[in-house]
Amino acid sequence: MKTVPTSSSASPSRLPAGEYEVFLSFRGPDVRNNFADHLYTSLSRAKIRTFRDEEELRKGEGIAPSLVRAIPESKIYIPVLTQRYASSKWCLQELAQMVECWKGNKGHLILPIFYFVDPRDVRHQQGPYQQAFEQHAQKHSPETVKEWREALQEVGQMKGWHVTESDSQGGIIEQILSDVEFHLRSIYTLVTDELVGINSHVEGVMTLLNLASSEVKVVGIHGMGGLGKTTLAKAVYNKIFTQFDRCCFLEDVRETLTKSEGALSLQNKLISSILREGSYQVNNVSEGINMIKERVCKHKVLVVIDDIDDKFEFDKILGNLSDFSLDSRFMFTTRYKRALEEDASISEEFVKVAAGLPLALTVIGSLLFRRGRKFWEEKLMELQGIPSTTENKVQERLKISYNELTRNEKEIFLDIACFFIGSHKNLPYYMWSGCDLYPESGIDTLIQRSLIKLDVGNHFWMHDHIKDLGRAIVKEEDIQHPYNRSRIWSTDDALDMFRNGKVKTFVNNLIIFGLYINDKKLSTTIYVYV
């Protein structure tokens, strides 16, 4: 499949309103029961209102009157140009009217499909198209034939899809659907009131959204009723929504949630807008959260949640924020300052329990990243439960991040803390792989949690406090007897264990610096995995 270059088609900024969004034109005997049918079905499933002759005619109407209305009303025209397309006067009449509407600069768009036909044959009326026009010249006026030729010449130059026998038609239909959705999305702007000086506020919100970042961003707009919060949100939405896969504007959320099954109504609107499946409705909130997690979250989405109060809970309606694509964005508007203050308040509490220590803030922040509010609340209570008189308070606060690691990640973390700080990543990598610890994902998690770093040479680096934490965890396995611990990194402890025959089967690994036998130095460093 080749994308045909364009010389004259353009994407409109606003398209006309009408009963139909897409007008699908094709010669029935060529593609009615295969390509055209599959394309029509895909468009319909995506909630795109599509006209095709067989199904969209009203009873008692002839074809001509219905086409006279359907073509100008439609926003996008998709002519499926086959080898025998030009043999049908009806197809040529449709195409001529499409081109006429397109030339009228009213925002219509033509997306041609060259199905098993060379675009050059269409553009210059060669091959099968030449034969068809030889017959038309005998039956129709020169003016009519000239109009049809000019229409084909225009469409033959437009950007479209050249479908050949070797192409996957299912894949091409998916591309067509995505392109149609993109063009439709670019024209469905929200109606806003004109506010003097709004541009600076729009730019301010866009700066906070930081579209270049690969992190989920949530921005709140607060103010008294009537100040233009919704207008500002719509203006931002109109400016950026073409940069997202799918978008949704949930209006009057506070009022909706006061009604019976209000949360379910919001979920169904979100699912319908993002998935474009109007016929599918979830039956309860739990099902809605699962549907959002499994299908909605896979898309890069822009969601505006308009007019919430201080009782609004994101998790209870949309699920966990961390489930959404990293490049998704959320905006909400509220007249209730407390709706914004609650998140700010819990963040301030974390700063307090971290005692303002940069390391603790970094590690705790990495742990909380992309987690739901419930997780935040539980971790805050856990941190607040650490007595203020506890020795090594920094380690105790850092340990909550260690506790959230998997067994394999803990093993890798402890190995690095005890043995591999400053070592190249590859040194223990294959050992960990051989022990089924899955080091690639484990190292990545430790970096994300800010527990380790890799320098430019791929050597492990760890903050002294975090190293002390790891070694303290190992020491807690047996305070009095090092040989009962899983790891031994002290040279004296390791040699003492060998000299006194105290090697235990549960000693996983040890390191010996400067090993001597018969007063002869054999090595500076030996790492032993038992």
C-alpha positions in Angstrom: 0.0 0.0 0.0 1.4 3.4 -1.0 0.3 6.8 0.2 -0.3 8.9 -2.8 1.3 12.4 -2.7 -1.0 15.4 -2.6 -1.0 18.6 -4.6 -4.4 20.1 -3.8 -6.2 18.5 -0.9 -6.2 20.3 2.4 -7.3 19.7 6.0 -10.0 22.1 7.0 -10.1 23.9 10.3 -13.9 23.6 10.5 -16.3 21.5 8.5 -20.0 21.9 7.9 -22.6 20.4 10.2 -24.9 17.8 8.8 -26.6 14.4 9.2 -23.6 12.5 7.9 -19.9 12.7 8.7 -18.6 10.5 5.8 -19.9 9.9 2.3 -18.7 6.6 0.9 -18.8 6.4 -2.9 -18.1 3.2 -4.8 -19.3 1.1 -7.8 -21.4 -1.6 -6.1 -20.4 -4.7 -8.2 -16.7 -4.0 -7.6 -16.4 -3.8 -3.9 -19.9 -3.8 -2.3 -19.5 -7.2 -0.7 -15.8 -6.9 0.3 -13.7 -3.8 0.8 -16.5 -1.2 0.9 -18.5 -3.3 3.2 -15.6 -3.9 5.6 -14.8 -0.1 5.5 -18.4 0.9 6.1 -18.7 -1.6 9.1 -15.5 -0.2 10.6 -16.6 3.4 10.3 -20.0 2.6 11.8 -18.5 0.7 14.7 -16.5 3.8 15.4 -19.7 5.8 15.7 -18.9 7.7 12.5 -22.1 8.4 10.7 -21.5 7.1 7.2 -23.7 7.4 4.1 -23.8 4.6 1.5 -26.5 4.2 -1.1 -27.9 0.8 -0.1 -28.7 1.5 3.5 -29.2 5.3 4.0 -32.0 5.9 1.5 -35.4 7.0 3.0 -38.4 5.1 1.8 -40.2 6.7 -1.1 -37.2 8.7 -2.2 -35.1 8.2 -5.3 -31.4 8.1 -5.3 -30.9 11.5 -6.9 -32.7 13.6 -4.2 -31.0 11.7 -1.4 -27.6 12.3 -2.9 -28.3 16.0 -3.4 -28.7 16.3 0.4 -26.2 13.7 1.6 -23.1 14.9 -0.3 -23.2 18.6 0.9 -24.1 17.5 4.4 -21.2 15.1 4.8 -17.9 16.3 6.1 -15.5 13.8 4.5 -15.8 12.1 1.1 -14.2 8.7 0.5 -14.5 7.6 -3.2 -13.3 4.0 -3.7 -11.9 4.3 -7.2 -11.8 0.9 -8.9 -11.0 0.0 -12.5 -14.6 0.2 -13.5 -15.6 3.1 -11.3 -15.7 5.5 -14.4 -18.1 3.2 -16.2 -20.8 4.2 -13.8 -22.4 7.6 -14.6 -23.8 7.6 -11.0 -20.3 7.4 -9.5 -19.1 10.2 -11.8 -22.0 12.4 -10.9 -21.3 11.8 -7.2 -17.6 12.6 -7.7 -18.3 15.7 -9.6 -20.6 17.0 -6.8 -17.9 16.1 -4.2 -15.3 18.1 -6.1 -17.8 21.0 -6.5 -18.4 21.1 -2.7 -14.7 20.8 -2.0 -13.9 23.7 -4.3 -16.6 25.8 -2.5 -14.1 26.3 0.4 -16.7 25.2 2.9 -14.3 22.8 4.6 -15.2 19.5 2.8 -12.4 17.0 2.6 -11.8 14.2 -0.1 -9.8 11.1 0.9 -9.6 8.9 -2.2 -8.9 5.2 -2.3 -7.2 3.9 -5.5 -8.3 0.3 -5.3 -6.4 -1.9 -7.7 -6.1 1.0 -10.1 -3.1 3.3 -10.8 -3.7 6.9 -9.7 -2.2 8.1 -13.0 -5.0 6.3 -14.9 -7.5 8.2 -12.8 -5.7 11.5 -13.2 -5.3 11.2 -17.0 -8.2 8.9 -17.8 -6.0 6.2 -19.1 -6.4 2.5 -19.4 -9.9 1.3 -18.3 -10.9 4.9 -17.7 -10.1 5.9 -21.3 -12.4 3.1 -22.5 -15.2 4.2 -20.2 -15.0 7.8 -21.4 -15.1 6.7 -25.0 -18.5 5.3 -24.3 -19.6 8.3 -22.2 -18.8 10.6 -25.1 -21.4 8.8 -27.2 -24.2 9.1 -24.6 -23.6 12.4 -22.8 -23.0 16.1 -23.6 -19.5 17.4 -24.0 -20.0 19.7 -21.0 -21.0 16.7 -18.8 -18.0 14.6 -19.9 -15.7 17.5 -19.4 -17.0 18.0 -15.9 -16.4 14.4 -15.0 -12.9 14.4 -16.5 -12.0 17.5 -14.5 -13.3 15.9 -11.3 -11.2 12.7 -11.9 -8.2 14.9 -12.6 -8.6 16.8 -9.3 -9.1 13.6 -7.2 -6.3 11.8 -9.0 -3.9 14.4 -7.6 -5.1 14.2 -4.0 -3.5 12.3 -1.2 -5.1 9.0 -0.6 -4.4 5.2 -0.4 -3.2 3.1 -3.3 -4.4 -0.4 -2.6 -2.7 -3.3 -4.4 -3.3 -7.0 -4.4 -0.3 -7.6 -2.1 -1.6 -5.3 0.6 -3.4 -6.3 3.8 -6.8 -4.7 3.4 -7.6 -5.0 7.1 -4.5 -3.0 7.9 -5.3 -0.4 5.3 -8.9 0.0 6.6 -7.4 0.6 10.1 -5.2 3.4 8.7 -8.2 4.9 6.9 -10.2 4.8 10.1 -7.4 6.5 12.1 -7.1 9.2 9.4 -10.8 9.9 9.3 -11.0 10.1 13.1 -8.1 12.5 13.1 -9.7 14.8 10.6 -13.1 14.7 12.4 -11.4 15.3 15.8 -9.7 18.4 14.3 -13.0 20.0 13.5 -15.1 19.3 16.6 -14.0 22.3 18.6 -15.9 23.3 21.7 -18.0 26.4 21.6 -16.5 29.0 23.9 -17.4 32.6 25.0 -14.9 35.2 24.0 -13.0 36.5 27.0 -10.7 39.5 26.9 -7.1 38.5 27.9 -7.7 34.8 27.9 -4.7 34.0 25.8 -2.2 34.5 28.6 -4.2 32.2 30.8 -4.3 29.6 28.1 -0.6 29.7 27.7 -0.2 29.4 31.5 -2.3 26.3 31.7 -0.5 24.8 28.7 2.8 25.4 30.4 1.6 23.4 33.4 0.3 20.6 31.2 3.8 20.4 29.6 2.9 18.3 26.6 6.5 17.5 25.9 6.8 15.6 29.1 6.3 11.8 29.2 4.5 12.0 32.6 0.8 12.1 33.4 -0.2 15.7 34.2 -3.2 16.8 36.2 -4.0 20.6 36.2 -6.7 22.2 38.3 -8.4 25.5 37.5 -10.0 27.2 40.6 -12.1 30.3 40.9 -15.5 31.7 41.8 -18.6 30.9 39.7 -18.9 33.0 36.6 -15.2 33.8 36.3 -14.7 31.8 33.1 -13.1 28.5 34.4 -15.0 26.4 32.0 -14.3 28.8 29.1 -10.6 28.7 29.9 -10.7 24.9 30.0 -12.5 24.7 26.6 -10.0 27.2 25.1 -7.1 25.0 26.2 -8.9 21.9 25.0 -9.5 23.5 21.6 -5.8 24.4 21.3 -4.3 21.0 22.1 -6.8 18.2 21.5 -5.5 17.3 18.1 -2.3 16.2 19.8 -4.1 13.3 21.5 -5.4 10.0 20.3 -8.8 10.5 22.0 -10.5 13.3 23.9 -13.4 13.8 26.3 -15.0 16.8 28.0 -17.1 15.8 31.0 -19.3 18.8 31.7 -21.3 19.6 34.9 -19.7 16.8 36.9 -20.9 18.1 40.3 -24.5 18.2 39.2 -24.3 14.8 37.4 -23.0 13.1 40.6 -26.0 14.3 42.6 -28.3 12.2 40.3 -29.0 8.5 40.6 -26.2 6.5 38.9 -24.4 9.8 38.1 -20.9 8.1 38.3 -22.1 5.4 35.9 -23.3 8.1 33.5 -19.9 9.9 33.6 -18.1 6.6 33.0 -20.3 5.7 30.0 -19.8 9.1 28.5 -16.0 8.8 28.9 -16.0 5.3 27.4 -18.2 6.3 24.5 -16.1 9.4 23.7 -12.7 7.6 23.9 -13.7 4.2 22.3 -16.4 5.7 20.0 -18.6 2.8 20.8 -22.0 4.3 21.5 -23.9 1.1 21.7 -21.7 -0.3 24.5 -22.7 0.7 28.0 -21.3 -0.6 31.3 -23.8 -1.7 33.9 -22.1 -0.7 37.1 -19.2 1.5 38.4 -16.9 -1.5 39.0 -17.4 -2.7 35.5 -16.8 0.9 34.3 -13.5 1.1 36.2 -12.3 -2.2 34.7 -13.3 -1.1 31.2 -11.5 2.2 31.6 -8.4 0.4 32.8 -8.4 -2.3 30.1 -9.3 -0.2 27.1 -9.4 3.6 27.7 -6.1 3.8 29.4 -4.3 2.3 26.4 -4.9 5.6 24.5 -3.1 8.9 24.8 -6.1 10.8 26.1 -7.1 14.4 27.0 -9.9 14.5 29.6 -11.5 17.6 31.0 -13.5 17.1 34.2 -15.6 20.3 34.5 -17.1 21.7 37.8 -16.1 19.2 40.5 -16.7 19.8 44.2 -14.5 18.8 47.2 -16.2 15.4 47.4 -15.0 14.3 44.0 -12.8 11.2 44.0 -10.9 10.5 40.8 -10.2 6.9 41.7 -13.9 6.0 42.4 -14.9 7.0 38.9 -11.9 6.9 36.5 -9.8 4.4 38.4 -6.1 4.6 39.2 -4.3 7.5 37.6 -1.2 5.4 37.2 -3.1 3.1 34.8 -3.3 5.8 32.1 -0.8 6.3 29.3 2.2 8.4 30.4 1.5 11.1 27.8 -2.2 11.6 28.9 -3.4 14.8 30.4 -6.2 15.8 32.7 -7.8 19.1 33.6 -10.5 19.8 36.1 -12.3 23.0 37.1 -13.8 23.7 40.5 -15.1 26.6 42.6 -14.1 24.7 45.7 -10.6 25.5 46.8 -10.5 22.5 49.1 -10.7 20.2 46.0 -7.2 21.4 45.2 -6.0 21.8 48.7 -6.5 18.2 49.7 -3.8 17.0 47.3 -1.5 19.9 48.3 -2.2 19.1 52.0 -1.2 15.4 51.7 2.0 16.4 49.8 2.9 18.8 52.6 2.5 15.9 55.1 5.0 13.8 53.1 7.4 16.7 53.3 7.0 16.8 57.0 7.5 13.1 57.7 10.6 13.2 55.4 11.9 15.9 57.6 12.7 17.9 54.5 15.6 15.6 53.7 16.2 15.7 49.9 17.1 12.0 49.7 14.0 10.9 51.6 11.8 13.2 49.5 13.3 11.8 46.3 12.9 8.1 47.3 9.4 8.6 48.7 8.3 10.7 45.7 9.5 7.9 43.3 7.5 5.4 45.3 4.3 7.5 45.1 4.7 8.3 41.4 1.6 7.2 39.4 0.0 5.7 42.5 -3.6 6.3 43.6 -4.7 8.4 46.5 -5.5 5.4 48.7 -1.9 4.2 48.3 -0.6 7.7 49.2 -2.8 7.7 52.3 -1.6 4.3 53.5 2.0 5.1 53.0 1.6 8.4 54.8 0.1 6.6 57.8 3.0 4.1 57.7 5.5 6.9 57.7 3.7 8.8 60.5 3.7 5.6 62.5 7.5 5.7 62.8 8.3 7.0 66.4 10.1 10.3 66.4 12.6 8.9 68.8 13.5 6.0 66.5 17.2 5.8 65.7 18.2 6.0 62.1 14.9 7.7 61.2 16.2 8.3 57.7 16.6 4.6 57.1 13.2 3.8 58.4 11.6 6.2 56.0 13.6 4.9 53.1 12.7 1.4 54.0 9.0 1.8 52.9 10.3 1.9 49.3 12.3 -1.2 49.9 9.2 -3.0 51.3 7.3 -2.4 48.1 9.9 -4.3 46.0 9.4 -7.8 44.7 11.5 -10.6 46.1 13.8 -10.6 43.1 14.2 -6.8 43.2 15.1 -7.0 46.9 17.7 -9.6 46.2 19.3 -7.4 43.5 19.1 -4.3 45.7 20.8 -6.1 48.7 23.5 -7.5 46.4 24.3 -4.0 45.1 24.3 -2.4 48.6 26.6 -5.1 49.9 28.9 -5.8 47.0 28.5 -4.0 43.7 28.6 -0.2 44.4 31.0 1.1 41.8 30.9 -2.1 39.8 30.0 -2.3 36.1 26.4 -3.4 35.5 27.6 -6.5 33.6 29.6 -7.9 36.4 26.7 -9.4 38.4 24.2 -9.2 35.5 24.7 -12.7 34.2 24.8 -14.2 37.7 21.4 -12.6 38.5 20.1 -13.9 35.1 21.3 -17.4 36.0 19.5 -17.2 39.3 16.2 -16.2 37.6 16.2 -12.8 39.2 15.4 -11.0 35.9 17.9 -8.2 36.3 16.9 -6.0 33.4 13.5 -5.2 34.9 14.8 -5.3 38.4 17.5 -2.7 37.8 15.0 -0.6 35.9 12.7 -0.6 38.9 15.5 0.3 41.4 16.4 3.2 39.1 12.8 4.4 38.9 12.5 4.2 42.7 15.6 6.3 43.0 17.4 3.6 45.0 20.3 3.3 42.6 21.8 5.1 39.6 23.9 4.1 36.7 26.7 6.5 35.8 27.7 7.3 32.2 30.0 4.2 32.2 27.1 1.9 33.4 28.6 1.5 36.9 26.3 1.2 39.9 26.0 4.2 42.3 24.1 4.3 45.5 23.7 7.0 48.2 25.4 6.2 51.4 22.2 6.3 53.4 20.6 3.8 51.0 23.7 1.6 51.2 23.5 1.7 55.0 19.9 0.7 54.7 20.6 -2.3 52.6 23.4 -3.5 54.8 21.3 -2.9 58.0 18.5 -5.1 56.5 21.1 -7.9 56.1 22.5 -7.4 59.6 19.0 -7.7 61.0 18.9 -11.3 59.8 21.3 -12.1 62.8 22.7 -9.3 64.8 25.2 -11.4 66.7 26.4 -14.0 64.2 27.4 -12.7 60.7 27.8 -16.3 59.4 24.0 -16.7 59.8 23.3 -13.9 57.4 22.5 -14.2 53.7 25.5 -11.9 52.7 28.9 -11.3 54.2 30.9 -8.3 52.8 33.4 -7.8 55.7 36.8 -9.4 55.0 37.3 -10.2 58.7 33.8 -11.8 59.0 34.3 -13.9 55.9 37.8 -15.2 56.9 36.6 -15.9 60.4 33.8 -18.0 59.0 36.2 -20.1 56.9 38.8 -20.5 59.7 36.2 -21.6 62.2 34.3 -23.8 59.9 31.0 -21.9 60.3 29.9 -21.8 56.7 26.1 -22.2 56.6 24.0 -23.3 53.6 21.9 -20.2 53.9 24.9 -17.8 53.3 24.1 -16.8 49.7 27.2 -14.8 48.9 30.3 -13.2 50.4 33.2 -11.0 49.3 36.8 -11.2 50.5 39.3 -8.4 50.0 43.0 -9.4 49.9 42.9 -13.2 50.3 46.2 -14.7 51.6 47.2 -18.3 51.7 50.5 -19.3 53.3 51.3 -15.5 53.5 51.0 -15.2 49.7 48.5 -12.7 48.3 46.4 -14.5 45.7 43.8 -11.8 44.8 42.6 -8.4 45.8 38.9 -9.2 45.5 37.0 -12.5 45.4 33.2 -12.7 45.1 31.7 -16.0 46.0 28.1 -17.0 45.3 27.1 -20.1 47.3 
